[in-house]
Amino acid sequence: MNTIRAFVLFSLSCVAGLFVFEQAVASERAAARLSLEQALEKIKKRYPGKVLGIRRIGGQGPQGAPVYKAKLVSKRGRVHFVFVDAQTGEVFKAD
């Protein structure tokens, strides 16, 4: 009887854990109001040069929001990293 009870409790905890994980993923997706393409356009408008790559990184923004991180080369040949807050659309640069 104890084995069955333990199995049932284990199964329920697995289902609950999966539900929490799915909710976290859905919440993160909802927090990102800007698409990658929109973030790229914001960067191109603000900073001249060539964008070498862009990717989404989670929880790095001012309020812990997802952020897009782009690597670009300026017209002078310097490499810069530019960030776009996926929730607010704020563009900021780290040098």
N, C-alpha and C positions, 0 to 999 in steps of 0.2 A: 504494500500500500504506500509506504514512504517513497519507493522508487517511482511510482506513478505520479504521486504528488510533486516530487522533485522535477520529473519530466514536464509536467503541465506548467509548473512555475517557470522553468527554464524556457519553454516554448513561448509563454506569454511575455517574458522579458525580452526575448529576441524580436517578437513582433512589435513591442513597444519601442525598442531601440531603432528598428527600421523606420517606424513612423516618425520618430523624432528626427532622424537623419533626413528623411524625405521633406519634412517641414523646414529644416534648415536650408536645404538646397533650394526649395521654392522661395524661401524668404530672401536668400541671396540673389536669386534671379530677379525678384521683384524690386530689390534695392537698386539694381542697375537700370537706370532709366535711359542711359545713353548706350547705343549700340557701338560696336567697335568702329564701324564705318563713320558714325557721327563724331566719335572722338578723334579719329584720323583727320576728318575735315576741319575740326576746331584747331588741331595742331598745325595743319598746313596753312590755315588763314593767319595764324599768329606768328609762326616761325618759318622764315624762308630756309630752304635747304632741302635735303633729300632724307626721307624717312627710311631707315634701314630695316626697322621691324617694330611691331606693336603687339602687346599681349595684355590680357587682363590678369591682374593680381588682386587677391581678395584682402579686404580689411586693412588697407594701408592709408586710407584717406583721413582727413581731419577728424571725422566722427566715426571712423572705423568702416567707412563705406568701401565697396570695391573700387579699384583704380585701374586705369589703363596706363601702361608704361611703354613709352616709345623711345627708341634710340634713333637719333638723327645726326646728320653731318651738315654743318653750316656751310655757307658759300666760301668761307675762309678755310674749310677743311677741319674744323674742330668738331669733336664728337660731344653731343649733349644728350641728356636724358630729360624727357618731358613727361609730365604726368597729367592725367585728366581724371577728376573725380567723377565716377560713373553715375553718381546720384545728383550732383549739383551742376555738373558740366564745367566746373572751375578748372582752368588750366594753370599749372605751375611747373616751374623748372628747378632742377636740382643741379647745382654746379659746385 
